[in-house]
Amino acid sequence: MKEIIKKIENLMDTISRPIKLMEVCGTHTVAIFKHGIRDIIPGEITLLSGPGCPVCVTAIKDVDIAIAISKMNGNILFTFGDMMRVPGSKHSFYQAQAEGANIRIVYSPMDALEFALKNKDRKVIFFATGFETTSPSIAGTLFEAEKADAQNFYIYSTHKLVPPALKALLDSGEVRIDGLILPGHVCTISGSKPYEFLVSEYKVPSVITGFEAEDIIQGIMMLLEQIASNKPSVEIQYKRAVRKEGNPKALSFINEYFEPCDAKWRGIGIIPMSGLKLKDKYNRWDATKEFNIDVPEPREPKACQCGFVLRGIKIPTDCPLFGKTCTPERPVGACMVSSEGSCAAYFKYGRWGK
């Protein structure tokens, strides 16, 4: 590790200008804080957090619609636990649950399917969130639902795709990014090919890294080597888990059941072809087709800076609500909800106010 850090220092002497690197994945954000990486790299390197937390980017309207569905007579909504405190326009899932909505936590979408098969008189909806990492498990659950002919099981898909979000971020020109630390978990599924446009179109150095301290430090070194040599590429540091072609079986499941669609990202807006919806031939399991619900167009919470944080324009401590009216116990913005959210990571591991 000392040798790598020394090489980073030498590379910064060669580059001789401030560098901004963005870690896309929320797990990287937490790991960077947990391992104190900001403290051991040169101060001229700024690490920005990007839109890599799927809980944080789930649109307010999707939360509102899911709550409305859960309140319909006989319906049961299942979701992952980290979605329960995400604010909607009026309520989170926890608050709606306290008011009588039938919302339950599961560890796997298969748990929801098994419940549906045992309770065929109830309509069971799984609120499906996540990036490419979790979408294969949802597709696999639909495969099992098809085999079991589950007539009362539905998916509400809010799945997002990372590459279109990065394209939108770079197209916006709102922040200068010298290099990208790409998401290791996502790339175990997608591989590195979907990110090659970062180099061919934008000339942005990119490295897929793991989550140990040495992984991230080595990834930073690899990015600086690309910057110093002016030879951007998409490199894989996380070779023990990521292949260029990704996971073919997982990708085949995703491609069988889902297709890209425009999607709204909380704090960012609509990003073309950045979501996953069920293909028409699987509409029978699509909750948006079964339950025709419309809710008022919501507004982002006043003074909340989550949108700027997700785009790398600001850091959480720039937000006037941070650590005051917005805390992990009482989050105003979605970035404070998930353990992978930038604001939650800053709150837990940062030195703000100390």
Contacts in CASP RR format, 6 or more apart in sequence:
PFRMAT RR
TARGET T0000
AUTHOR 0000-0000-0000
METHOD contacts of the structure
MODEL  1
MKEIIKKIENLMDTISRPIKLMEVCGTHTVAIFKHGIRDIIPGEITLLSG
PGCPVCVTAIKDVDIAIAISKMNGNILFTFGDMMRVPGSKHSFYQAQAEG
ANIRIVYSPMDALEFALKNKDRKVIFFATGFETTSPSIAGTLFEAEKADA
QNFYIYSTHKLVPPALKALLDSGEVRIDGLILPGHVCTISGSKPYEFLVS
EYKVPSVITGFEAEDIIQGIMMLLEQIASNKPSVEIQYKRAVRKEGNPKA
LSFINEYFEPCDAKWRGIGIIPMSGLKLKDKYNRWDATKEFNIDVPEPRE
PKACQCGFVLRGIKIPTDCPLFGKTCTPERPVGACMVSSEGSCAAYFKYG
RWGK
1 213 0 8 1.000
1 214 0 8 1.000
1 217 0 8 1.000
4 214 0 8 1.000
4 217 0 8 1.000
4 218 0 8 1.000
4 221 0 8 1.000
5 40 0 8 1.000
5 41 0 8 1.000
5 217 0 8 1.000
7 221 0 8 1.000
8 41 0 8 1.000
8 42 0 8 1.000
8 45 0 8 1.000
8 217 0 8 1.000
8 220 0 8 1.000
8 221 0 8 1.000
8 224 0 8 1.000
9 42 0 8 1.000
11 221 0 8 1.000
11 224 0 8 1.000
11 225 0 8 1.000
11 227 0 8 1.000
11 228 0 8 1.000
12 19 0 8 1.000
12 42 0 8 1.000
12 44 0 8 1.000
12 45 0 8 1.000
12 224 0 8 1.000
14 228 0 8 1.000
15 224 0 8 1.000
15 227 0 8 1.000
15 228 0 8 1.000
17 44 0 8 1.000
18 44 0 8 1.000
18 45 0 8 1.000
18 46 0 8 1.000
19 44 0 8 1.000
19 45 0 8 1.000
19 46 0 8 1.000
19 178 0 8 1.000
19 179 0 8 1.000
19 224 0 8 1.000
19 227 0 8 1.000
20 46 0 8 1.000
20 48 0 8 1.000
20 175 0 8 1.000
20 176 0 8 1.000
20 177 0 8 1.000
20 178 0 8 1.000
20 179 0 8 1.000
21 45 0 8 1.000
21 46 0 8 1.000
21 47 0 8 1.000
21 48 0 8 1.000
21 177 0 8 1.000
21 178 0 8 1.000
21 179 0 8 1.000
21 180 0 8 1.000
21 181 0 8 1.000
21 220 0 8 1.000
21 223 0 8 1.000
22 47 0 8 1.000
22 48 0 8 1.000
22 49 0 8 1.000
22 50 0 8 1.000
22 177 0 8 1.000
22 179 0 8 1.000
22 180 0 8 1.000
22 181 0 8 1.000
22 312 0 8 1.000
23 29 0 8 1.000
23 32 0 8 1.000
23 47 0 8 1.000
23 48 0 8 1.000
23 49 0 8 1.000
23 50 0 8 1.000
23 181 0 8 1.000
23 216 0 8 1.000
24 50 0 8 1.000
24 51 0 8 1.000
24 52 0 8 1.000
24 162 0 8 1.000
24 166 0 8 1.000
24 180 0 8 1.000
24 181 0 8 1.000
24 182 0 8 1.000
24 183 0 8 1.000
25 52 0 8 1.000
25 181 0 8 1.000
25 182 0 8 1.000
25 183 0 8 1.000
25 184 0 8 1.000
25 185 0 8 1.000
25 186 0 8 1.000
25 340 0 8 1.000
26 49 0 8 1.000
26 50 0 8 1.000
26 52 0 8 1.000
26 53 0 8 1.000
26 183 0 8 1.000
26 340 0 8 1.000
26 341 0 8 1.000
26 342 0 8 1.000
26 345 0 8 1.000
27 183 0 8 1.000
27 185 0 8 1.000
27 211 0 8 1.000
27 340 0 8 1.000
28 181 0 8 1.000
28 183 0 8 1.000
28 209 0 8 1.000
28 210 0 8 1.000
28 211 0 8 1.000
28 216 0 8 1.000
29 49 0 8 1.000
29 50 0 8 1.000
29 53 0 8 1.000
29 340 0 8 1.000
29 341 0 8 1.000
29 342 0 8 1.000
29 345 0 8 1.000
30 339 0 8 1.000
30 340 0 8 1.000
30 341 0 8 1.000
30 345 0 8 1.000
30 349 0 8 1.000
31 37 0 8 1.000
31 211 0 8 1.000
31 212 0 8 1.000
31 213 0 8 1.000
31 216 0 8 1.000
32 38 0 8 1.000
32 47 0 8 1.000
32 216 0 8 1.000
33 345 0 8 1.000
33 346 0 8 1.000
33 348 0 8 1.000
33 349 0 8 1.000
33 350 0 8 1.000
34 349 0 8 1.000
35 213 0 8 1.000
35 216 0 8 1.000
36 213 0 8 1.000
36 349 0 8 1.000
37 47 0 8 1.000
37 213 0 8 1.000
37 216 0 8 1.000
37 217 0 8 1.000
37 220 0 8 1.000
38 47 0 8 1.000
40 217 0 8 1.000
41 47 0 8 1.000
41 217 0 8 1.000
41 220 0 8 1.000
45 220 0 8 1.000
48 175 0 8 1.000
48 177 0 8 1.000
48 312 0 8 1.000
48 315 0 8 1.000
49 309 0 8 1.000
49 310 0 8 1.000
49 312 0 8 1.000
49 315 0 8 1.000
49 341 0 8 1.000
49 342 0 8 1.000
49 345 0 8 1.000
50 169 0 8 1.000
50 309 0 8 1.000
50 310 0 8 1.000
50 311 0 8 1.000
50 312 0 8 1.000
50 342 0 8 1.000
51 57 0 8 1.000
51 165 0 8 1.000
51 169 0 8 1.000
51 265 0 8 1.000
51 268 0 8 1.000
51 310 0 8 1.000
51 311 0 8 1.000
52 131 0 8 1.000
52 162 0 8 1.000
52 165 0 8 1.000
52 183 0 8 1.000
52 310 0 8 1.000
52 340 0 8 1.000
53 334 0 8 1.000
53 335 0 8 1.000
53 338 0 8 1.000
53 340 0 8 1.000
53 341 0 8 1.000
53 342 0 8 1.000
54 129 0 8 1.000
54 130 0 8 1.000
54 131 0 8 1.000
54 134 0 8 1.000
54 160 0 8 1.000
55 82 0 8 1.000
55 83 0 8 1.000
55 86 0 8 1.000
55 129 0 8 1.000
55 130 0 8 1.000
55 334 0 8 1.000
55 337 0 8 1.000
55 338 0 8 1.000
55 340 0 8 1.000
55 341 0 8 1.000
56 266 0 8 1.000
56 306 0 8 1.000
56 310 0 8 1.000
56 334 0 8 1.000
56 335 0 8 1.000
56 337 0 8 1.000
56 338 0 8 1.000
56 340 0 8 1.000
56 341 0 8 1.000
56 342 0 8 1.000
57 160 0 8 1.000
57 165 0 8 1.000
57 265 0 8 1.000
57 266 0 8 1.000
57 267 0 8 1.000
57 268 0 8 1.000
57 310 0 8 1.000
57 334 0 8 1.000
58 83 0 8 1.000
58 86 0 8 1.000
58 129 0 8 1.000
58 158 0 8 1.000
58 266 0 8 1.000
58 334 0 8 1.000
59 158 0 8 1.000
59 263 0 8 1.000
59 264 0 8 1.000
59 265 0 8 1.000
59 266 0 8 1.000
60 87 0 8 1.000
60 88 0 8 1.000
60 89 0 8 1.000
60 266 0 8 1.000
60 298 0 8 1.000
60 300 0 8 1.000
61 89 0 8 1.000
61 264 0 8 1.000
61 295 0 8 1.000
61 297 0 8 1.000
61 298 0 8 1.000
62 156 0 8 1.000
62 158 0 8 1.000
62 264 0 8 1.000
63 86 0 8 1.000
63 87 0 8 1.000
63 88 0 8 1.000
63 89 0 8 1.000
63 92 0 8 1.000
63 93 0 8 1.000
64 88 0 8 1.000
64 89 0 8 1.000
64 90 0 8 1.000
64 295 0 8 1.000
64 298 0 8 1.000
65 156 0 8 1.000
65 288 0 8 1.000
65 293 0 8 1.000
65 295 0 8 1.000
66 77 0 8 1.000
66 79 0 8 1.000
66 93 0 8 1.000
66 125 0 8 1.000
66 127 0 8 1.000
66 156 0 8 1.000
67 77 0 8 1.000
67 88 0 8 1.000
67 91 0 8 1.000
67 93 0 8 1.000
67 96 0 8 1.000
67 101 0 8 1.000
67 103 0 8 1.000
68 293 0 8 1.000
68 295 0 8 1.000
69 75 0 8 1.000
69 77 0 8 1.000
69 125 0 8 1.000
69 156 0 8 1.000
69 287 0 8 1.000
69 291 0 8 1.000
69 293 0 8 1.000
70 76 0 8 1.000
70 77 0 8 1.000
70 96 0 8 1.000
70 101 0 8 1.000
70 102 0 8 1.000
70 103 0 8 1.000
70 125 0 8 1.000
71 96 0 8 1.000
71 100 0 8 1.000
71 101 0 8 1.000
71 102 0 8 1.000
72 123 0 8 1.000
72 291 0 8 1.000
74 102 0 8 1.000
74 122 0 8 1.000
74 123 0 8 1.000
75 102 0 8 1.000
75 122 0 8 1.000
75 123 0 8 1.000
75 124 0 8 1.000
75 125 0 8 1.000
75 291 0 8 1.000
76 102 0 8 1.000
76 103 0 8 1.000
76 104 0 8 1.000
76 115 0 8 1.000
76 119 0 8 1.000
76 122 0 8 1.000
76 123 0 8 1.000
76 124 0 8 1.000
76 125 0 8 1.000
77 93 0 8 1.000
77 101 0 8 1.000
77 102 0 8 1.000
77 103 0 8 1.000
77 104 0 8 1.000
77 125 0 8 1.000
77 126 0 8 1.000
77 127 0 8 1.000
78 103 0 8 1.000
78 104 0 8 1.000
78 105 0 8 1.000
78 106 0 8 1.000
78 109 0 8 1.000
78 111 0 8 1.000
78 112 0 8 1.000
78 115 0 8 1.000
78 124 0 8 1.000
78 125 0 8 1.000
78 126 0 8 1.000
78 127 0 8 1.000
79 93 0 8 1.000
79 103 0 8 1.000
79 104 0 8 1.000
79 105 0 8 1.000
79 106 0 8 1.000
79 126 0 8 1.000
79 127 0 8 1.000
79 129 0 8 1.000
80 105 0 8 1.000
80 106 0 8 1.000
80 107 0 8 1.000
80 127 0 8 1.000
80 129 0 8 1.000
81 105 0 8 1.000
82 337 0 8 1.000
82 338 0 8 1.000
82 339 0 8 1.000
83 93 0 8 1.000
83 127 0 8 1.000
83 129 0 8 1.000
84 92 0 8 1.000
84 93 0 8 1.000
84 94 0 8 1.000
84 97 0 8 1.000
84 103 0 8 1.000
84 105 0 8 1.000
85 92 0 8 1.000
85 93 0 8 1.000
85 94 0 8 1.000
85 331 0 8 1.000
85 337 0 8 1.000
86 92 0 8 1.000
86 93 0 8 1.000
86 331 0 8 1.000
86 334 0 8 1.000
86 337 0 8 1.000
86 338 0 8 1.000
87 301 0 8 1.000
87 331 0 8 1.000
87 332 0 8 1.000
87 333 0 8 1.000
87 334 0 8 1.000
87 337 0 8 1.000
88 298 0 8 1.000
89 295 0 8 1.000
89 296 0 8 1.000
89 298 0 8 1.000
89 299 0 8 1.000
91 99 0 8 1.000
93 101 0 8 1.000
93 103 0 8 1.000
96 103 0 8 1.000
97 103 0 8 1.000
106 112 0 8 1.000
106 126 0 8 1.000
108 137 0 8 1.000
108 141 0 8 1.000
109 126 0 8 1.000
109 128 0 8 1.000
109 137 0 8 1.000
109 138 0 8 1.000
109 141 0 8 1.000
109 155 0 8 1.000
110 137 0 8 1.000
110 141 0 8 1.000
110 144 0 8 1.000
112 124 0 8 1.000
112 126 0 8 1.000
112 141 0 8 1.000
112 153 0 8 1.000
113 124 0 8 1.000
113 126 0 8 1.000
113 141 0 8 1.000
113 144 0 8 1.000
113 145 0 8 1.000
113 148 0 8 1.000
113 150 0 8 1.000
113 153 0 8 1.000
115 124 0 8 1.000
116 122 0 8 1.000
116 124 0 8 1.000
116 145 0 8 1.000
116 150 0 8 1.000
116 152 0 8 1.000
116 153 0 8 1.000
117 148 0 8 1.000
117 150 0 8 1.000
117 153 0 8 1.000
119 152 0 8 1.000
120 151 0 8 1.000
120 152 0 8 1.000
121 152 0 8 1.000
122 152 0 8 1.000
123 152 0 8 1.000
123 154 0 8 1.000
123 290 0 8 1.000
124 152 0 8 1.000
124 153 0 8 1.000
124 154 0 8 1.000
125 154 0 8 1.000
125 155 0 8 1.000
125 156 0 8 1.000
125 287 0 8 1.000
125 291 0 8 1.000
126 138 0 8 1.000
126 141 0 8 1.000
126 153 0 8 1.000
126 154 0 8 1.000
126 155 0 8 1.000
126 156 0 8 1.000
127 156 0 8 1.000
127 158 0 8 1.000
128 134 0 8 1.000
128 135 0 8 1.000
128 138 0 8 1.000
128 155 0 8 1.000
128 156 0 8 1.000
128 157 0 8 1.000
128 158 0 8 1.000
128 159 0 8 1.000
129 158 0 8 1.000
129 159 0 8 1.000
130 158 0 8 1.000
130 159 0 8 1.000
130 160 0 8 1.000
131 159 0 8 1.000
131 160 0 8 1.000
131 161 0 8 1.000
131 162 0 8 1.000
131 183 0 8 1.000
131 185 0 8 1.000
131 186 0 8 1.000
132 161 0 8 1.000
132 162 0 8 1.000
132 186 0 8 1.000
132 189 0 8 1.000
132 190 0 8 1.000
132 254 0 8 1.000
133 185 0 8 1.000
133 186 0 8 1.000
133 188 0 8 1.000
133 189 0 8 1.000
134 159 0 8 1.000
135 159 0 8 1.000
135 189 0 8 1.000
135 254 0 8 1.000
135 258 0 8 1.000
135 276 0 8 1.000
136 189 0 8 1.000
136 247 0 8 1.000
136 250 0 8 1.000
136 251 0 8 1.000
136 253 0 8 1.000
136 254 0 8 1.000
138 155 0 8 1.000
138 157 0 8 1.000
138 159 0 8 1.000
138 257 0 8 1.000
139 253 0 8 1.000
139 254 0 8 1.000
139 256 0 8 1.000
139 257 0 8 1.000
139 258 0 8 1.000
140 253 0 8 1.000
140 257 0 8 1.000
141 155 0 8 1.000
142 155 0 8 1.000
142 257 0 8 1.000
142 278 0 8 1.000
142 282 0 8 1.000
142 285 0 8 1.000
143 253 0 8 1.000
143 256 0 8 1.000
143 257 0 8 1.000
145 153 0 8 1.000
145 285 0 8 1.000
150 285 0 8 1.000
151 284 0 8 1.000
153 285 0 8 1.000
154 285 0 8 1.000
154 286 0 8 1.000
154 287 0 8 1.000
154 290 0 8 1.000
154 291 0 8 1.000
155 278 0 8 1.000
155 285 0 8 1.000
155 286 0 8 1.000
155 287 0 8 1.000
156 287 0 8 1.000
156 288 0 8 1.000
157 258 0 8 1.000
157 275 0 8 1.000
157 276 0 8 1.000
157 277 0 8 1.000
157 278 0 8 1.000
157 286 0 8 1.000
158 263 0 8 1.000
159 258 0 8 1.000
159 275 0 8 1.000
159 276 0 8 1.000
160 263 0 8 1.000
160 265 0 8 1.000
160 274 0 8 1.000
160 275 0 8 1.000
160 276 0 8 1.000
161 260 0 8 1.000
161 273 0 8 1.000
161 274 0 8 1.000
161 275 0 8 1.000
161 276 0 8 1.000
162 183 0 8 1.000
162 186 0 8 1.000
162 190 0 8 1.000
163 190 0 8 1.000
163 194 0 8 1.000
163 195 0 8 1.000
163 197 0 8 1.000
164 260 0 8 1.000
164 271 0 8 1.000
164 272 0 8 1.000
164 273 0 8 1.000
164 274 0 8 1.000
164 275 0 8 1.000
165 265 0 8 1.000
165 268 0 8 1.000
165 271 0 8 1.000
165 274 0 8 1.000
166 180 0 8 1.000
166 195 0 8 1.000
166 198 0 8 1.000
167 197 0 8 1.000
168 268 0 8 1.000
168 271 0 8 1.000
168 272 0 8 1.000
168 274 0 8 1.000
169 175 0 8 1.000
169 177 0 8 1.000
169 311 0 8 1.000
170 177 0 8 1.000
170 198 0 8 1.000
170 202 0 8 1.000
170 204 0 8 1.000
172 311 0 8 1.000
174 311 0 8 1.000
174 312 0 8 1.000
174 313 0 8 1.000
175 311 0 8 1.000
175 312 0 8 1.000
175 313 0 8 1.000
177 204 0 8 1.000
178 204 0 8 1.000
178 205 0 8 1.000
178 223 0 8 1.000
178 227 0 8 1.000
179 204 0 8 1.000
179 205 0 8 1.000
179 206 0 8 1.000
179 223 0 8 1.000
179 226 0 8 1.000
179 227 0 8 1.000
180 198 0 8 1.000
180 204 0 8 1.000
180 205 0 8 1.000
180 206 0 8 1.000
180 207 0 8 1.000
180 223 0 8 1.000
181 207 0 8 1.000
181 209 0 8 1.000
181 216 0 8 1.000
181 219 0 8 1.000
181 220 0 8 1.000
181 223 0 8 1.000
182 192 0 8 1.000
182 195 0 8 1.000
182 206 0 8 1.000
182 207 0 8 1.000
182 208 0 8 1.000
182 209 0 8 1.000
182 234 0 8 1.000
183 208 0 8 1.000
184 208 0 8 1.000
184 209 0 8 1.000
184 210 0 8 1.000
184 211 0 8 1.000
184 238 0 8 1.000
184 241 0 8 1.000
184 242 0 8 1.000
187 195 0 8 1.000
187 208 0 8 1.000
187 236 0 8 1.000
187 238 0 8 1.000
187 242 0 8 1.000
187 246 0 8 1.000
188 238 0 8 1.000
188 241 0 8 1.000
188 242 0 8 1.000
188 246 0 8 1.000
188 247 0 8 1.000
189 246 0 8 1.000
189 247 0 8 1.000
189 250 0 8 1.000
189 251 0 8 1.000
189 254 0 8 1.000
190 246 0 8 1.000
190 251 0 8 1.000
191 208 0 8 1.000
191 242 0 8 1.000
191 243 0 8 1.000
191 244 0 8 1.000
191 245 0 8 1.000
191 246 0 8 1.000
191 247 0 8 1.000
192 208 0 8 1.000
192 234 0 8 1.000
192 236 0 8 1.000
192 242 0 8 1.000
192 244 0 8 1.000
192 246 0 8 1.000
193 244 0 8 1.000
193 245 0 8 1.000
193 246 0 8 1.000
195 206 0 8 1.000
195 208 0 8 1.000
195 234 0 8 1.000
196 234 0 8 1.000
198 204 0 8 1.000
198 206 0 8 1.000
198 232 0 8 1.000
198 234 0 8 1.000
199 205 0 8 1.000
199 206 0 8 1.000
199 232 0 8 1.000
199 233 0 8 1.000
199 234 0 8 1.000
203 232 0 8 1.000
204 232 0 8 1.000
205 223 0 8 1.000
205 226 0 8 1.000
205 227 0 8 1.000
205 232 0 8 1.000
205 233 0 8 1.000
206 223 0 8 1.000
206 232 0 8 1.000
206 233 0 8 1.000
206 234 0 8 1.000
206 235 0 8 1.000
207 219 0 8 1.000
207 222 0 8 1.000
207 223 0 8 1.000
207 226 0 8 1.000
207 234 0 8 1.000
207 235 0 8 1.000
207 236 0 8 1.000
207 237 0 8 1.000
208 234 0 8 1.000
208 235 0 8 1.000
208 236 0 8 1.000
208 237 0 8 1.000
208 238 0 8 1.000
208 242 0 8 1.000
209 215 0 8 1.000
209 216 0 8 1.000
209 218 0 8 1.000
209 219 0 8 1.000
209 237 0 8 1.000
209 238 0 8 1.000
210 216 0 8 1.000
210 237 0 8 1.000
210 238 0 8 1.000
210 241 0 8 1.000
215 237 0 8 1.000
215 238 0 8 1.000
218 237 0 8 1.000
219 237 0 8 1.000
222 235 0 8 1.000
222 237 0 8 1.000
226 232 0 8 1.000
226 233 0 8 1.000
226 235 0 8 1.000
236 242 0 8 1.000
236 243 0 8 1.000
236 244 0 8 1.000
254 276 0 8 1.000
256 279 0 8 1.000
257 278 0 8 1.000
257 279 0 8 1.000
257 282 0 8 1.000
258 276 0 8 1.000
258 277 0 8 1.000
258 278 0 8 1.000
258 279 0 8 1.000
259 276 0 8 1.000
259 277 0 8 1.000
259 278 0 8 1.000
259 279 0 8 1.000
260 273 0 8 1.000
260 274 0 8 1.000
260 275 0 8 1.000
260 276 0 8 1.000
261 273 0 8 1.000
261 275 0 8 1.000
261 276 0 8 1.000
261 277 0 8 1.000
262 270 0 8 1.000
262 271 0 8 1.000
262 272 0 8 1.000
262 273 0 8 1.000
262 274 0 8 1.000
262 275 0 8 1.000
263 270 0 8 1.000
263 271 0 8 1.000
263 274 0 8 1.000
263 275 0 8 1.000
264 270 0 8 1.000
264 271 0 8 1.000
265 271 0 8 1.000
265 274 0 8 1.000
265 310 0 8 1.000
266 300 0 8 1.000
266 306 0 8 1.000
266 307 0 8 1.000
266 310 0 8 1.000
266 334 0 8 1.000
267 300 0 8 1.000
267 306 0 8 1.000
267 307 0 8 1.000
267 310 0 8 1.000
268 307 0 8 1.000
268 310 0 8 1.000
268 311 0 8 1.000
277 286 0 8 1.000
278 285 0 8 1.000
278 286 0 8 1.000
283 289 0 8 1.000
300 306 0 8 1.000
300 307 0 8 1.000
301 332 0 8 1.000
301 333 0 8 1.000
303 319 0 8 1.000
303 320 0 8 1.000
303 321 0 8 1.000
304 319 0 8 1.000
304 321 0 8 1.000
304 326 0 8 1.000
304 332 0 8 1.000
304 333 0 8 1.000
305 314 0 8 1.000
305 316 0 8 1.000
305 318 0 8 1.000
305 319 0 8 1.000
305 320 0 8 1.000
305 321 0 8 1.000
305 322 0 8 1.000
306 319 0 8 1.000
306 333 0 8 1.000
306 334 0 8 1.000
306 335 0 8 1.000
306 343 0 8 1.000
307 313 0 8 1.000
308 314 0 8 1.000
308 318 0 8 1.000
309 315 0 8 1.000
309 316 0 8 1.000
309 318 0 8 1.000
309 319 0 8 1.000
309 335 0 8 1.000
309 342 0 8 1.000
309 343 0 8 1.000
310 335 0 8 1.000
310 342 0 8 1.000
315 342 0 8 1.000
315 346 0 8 1.000
316 322 0 8 1.000
316 335 0 8 1.000
316 342 0 8 1.000
316 343 0 8 1.000
316 346 0 8 1.000
316 347 0 8 1.000
317 346 0 8 1.000
317 352 0 8 1.000
319 326 0 8 1.000
319 343 0 8 1.000
321 332 0 8 1.000
321 333 0 8 1.000
322 336 0 8 1.000
322 343 0 8 1.000
322 346 0 8 1.000
322 347 0 8 1.000
322 352 0 8 1.000
323 347 0 8 1.000
323 352 0 8 1.000
325 332 0 8 1.000
326 332 0 8 1.000
326 333 0 8 1.000
326 336 0 8 1.000
326 343 0 8 1.000
327 336 0 8 1.000
327 347 0 8 1.000
328 336 0 8 1.000
328 337 0 8 1.000
328 344 0 8 1.000
328 347 0 8 1.000
328 348 0 8 1.000
331 337 0 8 1.000
331 343 0 8 1.000
333 343 0 8 1.000
334 341 0 8 1.000
335 341 0 8 1.000
335 342 0 8 1.000
335 343 0 8 1.000
335 344 0 8 1.000
336 343 0 8 1.000
336 344 0 8 1.000
336 347 0 8 1.000
337 344 0 8 1.000
338 344 0 8 1.000
339 345 0 8 1.000
346 352 0 8 1.000
END
